[in-house]
Amino acid sequence: MNNQVTFAGRVGQEPQEIALNDSEKSLAKFSLAVKTFDDEEVMWLDVEAWNGTSKKVLSLIKKGREVLISGRLRINKFADRDGMPREKPVVVLNSFYLCGSKPQIEEPKKQRKTKA
């Protein structure tokens, strides 16, 4: 069986474009808040989008947007500040679907002109 995961949640931050030195590849990262079955806890996932998918992510996904993502799970291993080994799940994005309505963006109110 292949490594395939699907999650639905809300984007926690604006996707960030990551500059890769001496490479034609492109990378975009964002976080996704996914509710658990009991709706009392939120699980935060890091999501990476590469190459053509990264360009679509940067142009379409915004903070607060509800999305359905599909990809493969990767476990990043690293050492924390104290040198203790840690692991962090990352979803490497294959595809996404924009769900729900667009997040509301507050625009500055225009001043009405009054007649004197």
Backbone torsions as a table, in degrees:
resi	resn	phi	psi	omega
1	MET	NA	142.9	-179.2
2	ASN	-80.3	158.1	175.8
3	ASN	-80.9	100.2	-177.2
4	GLN	-139.0	126.4	177.4
5	VAL	-129.0	153.0	176.9
6	THR	-136.1	133.0	179.3
7	PHE	-135.9	149.3	171.7
8	ALA	-120.9	136.4	179.9
9	GLY	-174.8	-168.9	179.9
10	ARG	-112.0	141.0	-179.9
11	VAL	-71.3	127.2	-174.9
12	GLY	-89.6	-18.7	-179.6
13	GLN	-151.8	158.5	175.5
14	GLU	-61.4	135.1	176.8
15	PRO	-56.9	138.5	-178.8
16	GLN	-109.2	132.4	175.3
17	GLU	-84.7	129.6	-179.2
18	ILE	-104.6	125.5	179.5
19	ALA	-78.7	130.0	177.6
20	LEU	-111.6	122.3	-177.1
21	ASN	-68.0	137.1	174.7
22	ASP	49.8	44.2	-178.8
23	SER	-144.6	146.7	176.0
24	GLU	-90.0	-2.5	179.2
25	LYS	-77.7	152.5	175.3
26	SER	-124.9	150.4	-176.8
27	LEU	-137.6	134.3	172.7
28	ALA	-126.8	140.7	179.8
29	LYS	-127.0	146.0	171.8
30	PHE	-154.6	166.0	177.7
31	SER	-106.3	152.3	-178.8
32	LEU	-131.2	127.2	176.5
33	ALA	-93.3	120.2	-177.9
34	VAL	-118.9	125.7	178.0
35	LYS	-75.9	145.9	175.6
36	THR	-82.2	175.0	-176.8
37	PHE	-60.3	-33.5	-178.6
38	ASP	-86.6	0.5	178.6
39	ASP	58.7	13.9	179.8
40	GLU	-97.0	-24.1	-178.8
41	GLU	-119.3	156.1	175.7
42	VAL	-120.5	132.5	176.4
43	MET	-102.4	128.3	178.8
44	TRP	-99.0	129.4	178.4
45	LEU	-117.9	143.2	170.4
46	ASP	-91.4	137.5	-178.2
47	VAL	-124.6	134.7	176.1
48	GLU	-118.4	135.7	175.3
49	ALA	-123.4	132.5	-176.3
50	TRP	-112.6	149.7	171.0
51	ASN	52.9	-124.0	-176.1
52	GLY	-60.3	-35.9	178.6
53	THR	-66.2	-34.9	179.7
54	SER	-64.0	-38.1	179.3
55	LYS	-65.5	-39.6	177.5
56	LYS	-66.4	-41.4	178.2
57	VAL	-59.4	-47.9	-177.2
58	LEU	-63.4	-30.8	-177.9
59	SER	-89.8	-23.4	-172.6
60	LEU	-113.2	-31.5	-174.3
61	ILE	-93.2	130.4	179.7
62	LYS	-127.4	159.1	178.2
63	LYS	-55.7	135.2	177.4
64	GLY	89.6	-12.4	-178.1
65	ARG	-72.8	137.8	174.5
66	GLU	-83.6	129.1	-178.7
67	VAL	-136.9	153.6	170.9
68	LEU	-109.9	122.3	-178.1
69	ILE	-116.2	151.4	177.0
70	SER	-137.2	137.1	-179.5
71	GLY	-176.1	-159.1	178.9
72	ARG	-115.8	148.2	-179.4
73	LEU	-90.0	131.8	176.4
74	ARG	-126.1	140.1	177.3
75	ILE	-105.0	113.8	176.4
76	ASN	-84.6	129.3	177.0
77	LYS	-106.7	135.8	-178.7
78	PHE	-155.5	170.4	175.8
79	ALA	-106.9	134.7	178.7
80	ASP	-78.2	-173.8	-176.7
81	ARG	-59.0	-31.2	-179.1
82	ASP	-89.0	4.3	179.7
83	GLY	83.7	5.8	-179.8
84	MET	-78.9	137.1	179.0
85	PRO	-69.0	136.8	179.9
86	ARG	-133.9	161.1	175.8
87	GLU	-133.3	146.4	-179.4
88	LYS	-141.1	126.8	178.0
89	PRO	-75.4	140.2	176.8
90	VAL	-132.8	135.4	175.0
91	VAL	-96.3	121.5	175.2
92	VAL	-91.8	111.0	-169.2
93	LEU	-69.8	131.7	171.0
94	ASN	-103.0	-42.8	-179.3
95	SER	-154.8	162.9	176.8
96	PHE	-147.6	158.8	178.9
97	TYR	-133.5	127.6	178.3
98	LEU	-78.0	126.0	-177.5
99	CYS	-113.4	164.2	173.8
100	GLY	60.4	-166.1	-179.4
101	SER	-90.7	161.6	177.7
102	LYS	-65.1	145.8	175.6
103	PRO	-64.0	144.0	-179.9
104	GLN	-74.5	129.8	177.3
105	ILE	-110.9	121.4	-179.7
106	GLU	-77.5	125.4	177.1
107	GLU	-102.2	148.5	178.5
108	PRO	-62.3	139.1	179.6
109	LYS	-72.4	138.0	179.1
110	LYS	-81.9	141.8	178.6
111	GLN	-77.0	131.1	176.2
112	ARG	-79.9	141.4	175.0
113	LYS	-84.4	131.5	178.3
114	THR	-107.7	146.3	178.8
115	LYS	-83.5	139.2	-179.3
116	ALA	-95.0	NA	NA
